[in-house]
Each structure stands twice: as structure tokens, then as C-alpha cells.
Amino acid sequence: MPETRPEPPLPQRIPFVTVTNWVRAARLCDVDIEDIFRREGLDTRDLHPETSTVDRVTIQHVMHHCVEETRRHGSPHHFPLALGETFAFEYLSDVETFITTSATLRDATRALEWIPQLVNPYMRFKLSEHGHEARLALSFEVPDNDPAIGWPFAEGIFTTVVKFCKMLLGGQPLIGRITLRHAPHQDADKVNAHFQVPITWGAEIDALWFERSLLDQPLRGAFPSLHEQAGQRVVRQVAQRVLPGAAEGAAPPGQQLAQQIEQAFADKPRLLGLGALALAEELGLHPRTLQRRLKDVGESHSAIQARVRHRLAQVWLRQPELSIEDISERLGFTDRRSFTLAFTRWSGQTPSQFRRSLR
């Protein structure tokens, strides 16, 4: 049997780009966050969002201290909800630009692949579709993945996701229901009141459930040129992310390679129709090395090619001066029929139907 290659370890330290967000939420909840930082051994003189990192276990302790302090002061707030509501992309402006200029929610969810690399490499999002429902699941790849530890993070992250989706949808509600792995706690009433949808506590998965049709509902803020440029910059930023103090090679090389491939496709769309051999040559790799590294992280040339084709197709279909034949050729399809079949498989609509829906 072939030898199983072990997964590269994730770094123990994570970027603390959200430090100002923690300060804002603590102020709202009447919590002395500076005292908590000091108690947990964080040097408050050197907490710059662009350069600071924090130990994973330390940030767990900080979170639970903040929850306890908020309760102790009798605050009307619930700290994870305050953390989620006050979140902003101060030091991730390209991510915010990408999200706010998206044409659809499905397009915006691409950012959920990048955000963990920039904010918390242990965090994972997975979007899936089940009949008329779509599900955005959240998980953490950590040894102590215990809902009794991670529950405040789940509540805070879902608060942020719902906040931005509601903004993109022009105030229209997103979620239909929520499932949470942890049991109800003493602030459960505040959580219920905040989300105002049915919540299943003690479920098998942390997830937001909503109407599948919302994924492809056109958004008013769509700005294709800005969107594409911001996406390219974020891909480069993610690929170049190096955590201070992390072990060499800590970031999975296959994931970095997948990001580099997406960037290569975006910079040179002609590569989309030239096959894996041309791509390997562009990246300076042997084709077998390329295939093996992608396989190590569950990726493939065809899967990445399809993602980029779908994203570029949505951008170019919004440009009326481009014919469907032109777009098909740009994306490397042999003919319009092949493009139509692929786009229908990705989005449930033909390219012509997609264009009509925009009008």
C-alpha cells in the first residue's frame, strides 16, 4: 500500500489582526480587556494588528474571561455577539472590497476560503446545498475541538457572517435557522433574541441554514472590475502570508499552491484552456509534482480550473459588450455549447438566463 503522508501541522500562533475589534467589543461590554491581556501574558505595548500574533490557547482563555466579565458586570450585552457585531475589516480592506462588490452571495462566499488564512488558520467554512436549503457550516481543526471551549467563537463568527450578508442583501434576512453544537447557556435568551430564528442547541454541526435561492440573487453593489482586482490582491496576500514564529513549512504547501494556481489563472486566463502540462510549466513544476501536491490537500487542477472559470464567467457576463462566444473562448472552452453546459452545472442557469436575470 502507498505510504500515507502526514498532514503538515498548523501553526500554534495565529494573526491578531482583530485586536482592535476585541477592544471595541470589550468597551461595549464594560470589560477591562487590557487587564485580561496582561493576565494572559500578552504584551500590550506590542499589539499591532498588522504584525502581532497570539497563541491559540491564549485567545481561547481571553474569550472566556471576556464572557465571564461581561456576565459579572450585569451587562445587557453578550460578549460573542458584541464581538461579531463590531467586527470590521480595518486591516483587510481588500477582503471587504471583494465582499461588498460581489455580484451574488455565492460569489462573496469565495472570501470564506481566504479569511481563515488571514484571521485564524484553524477555522474552516463549508458551503453545501440541500434541496431548497443551503448550509454554511463552521468547524475548527484543533485537537481540543470541544463545543464547551469553542462555543463563543461559533456565536461570534455567525454574528459577523449574518451581519455582512444582511448588508449585501439590502437588509433582507439571510438565515432560516441555526444549529449549534453547544448546549444552551445562561445567555441563550440573548442569542435567540439577536438572531430571531429557530436555534437547535446540542446539534451535530455548527451551521447557518438559509434559502438556497439567496445564493444567486443579484446584489445591487456589484462592481465587477473592482471585485476582480480586489480578489487578485487577496489571493496574493494569502499566498504570501508568513506567520512570525511559525515553523518553516507550517502552512500546507498544497494550499499555497492552489492559491498560486488561482492567481495564475486570473492573471493569464489563456492557461484555463491549455491543460495541466502548460500550467505546470508556468509554475516551474513537474506535472507529477503538481498533481501530487494538490492531491495532498484534496485539490485538483480541474476543480480549481472550474472555480476560476465560474467566477470569471460571472464577471464577464455582466459586461454586455462581450458576447457569450467571446467569453467561452476567453475561458478556454472549445465552443459555446461546452461553456453553456458547464455554466449550467455550476449555477443552475444558462449564461443567457444569467444575463437576463441581471436585467
Salt bridges, closest charged atoms under 4 A:
GLU34 OE2 - ARG38 NH1 3.20
ASP35 OD2 - ARG39 NE 3.08
GLU40 OE1 - HIS61 ND1 3.27
GLU40 OE2 - HIS65 NE2 2.89
ASP43 OD1 - ARG45 NE 3.09
GLU68 OE1 - HIS65 ND1 3.92
GLU69 OE1 - ARG72 NH2 2.84
GLU69 OE1 - HIS73 NE2 3.63
GLU85 OE2 - HIS194 NE2 3.45
GLU90 OE2 - ARG24 NH1 2.39
ASP94 OD1 - ARG233 NE 2.87
ASP107 OD2 - HIS227 NE2 2.89
GLU113 OE1 - ARG110 NH1 2.02
GLU129 OE2 - ARG106 NH1 2.75
GLU129 OE1 - ARG212 NE 2.45
GLU133 OE2 - ARG177 NE 3.00
GLU141 OE2 - ARG124 NE 3.43
ASP144 OD1 - ARG56 NH1 2.85
GLU155 OE1 - HIS78 NE2 2.75
GLU155 OE2 - HIS182 NE2 2.81
GLU155 OE2 - HIS185 NE2 2.75
ASP187 OD2 - ARG71 NE 2.56
ASP187 OD2 - HIS78 ND1 3.35
ASP187 OD1 - LYS190 NZ 3.58
ASP206 OD2 - ARG181 NE 3.34
GLU211 OE2 - HIS132 ND1 3.54
ASP216 OD1 - ARG106 NE 2.82
GLU262 OE1 - ARG110 NH2 1.82
GLU262 OE2 - ARG307 NH2 2.93
GLU262 OE1 - ARG311 NH2 3.79
GLU282 OE2 - LYS268 NZ 2.85
ASP296 OD2 - ARG5 NH1 2.70
GLU299 OE2 - ARG307 NH2 3.07
GLU325 OE2 - ARG336 NH1 2.74
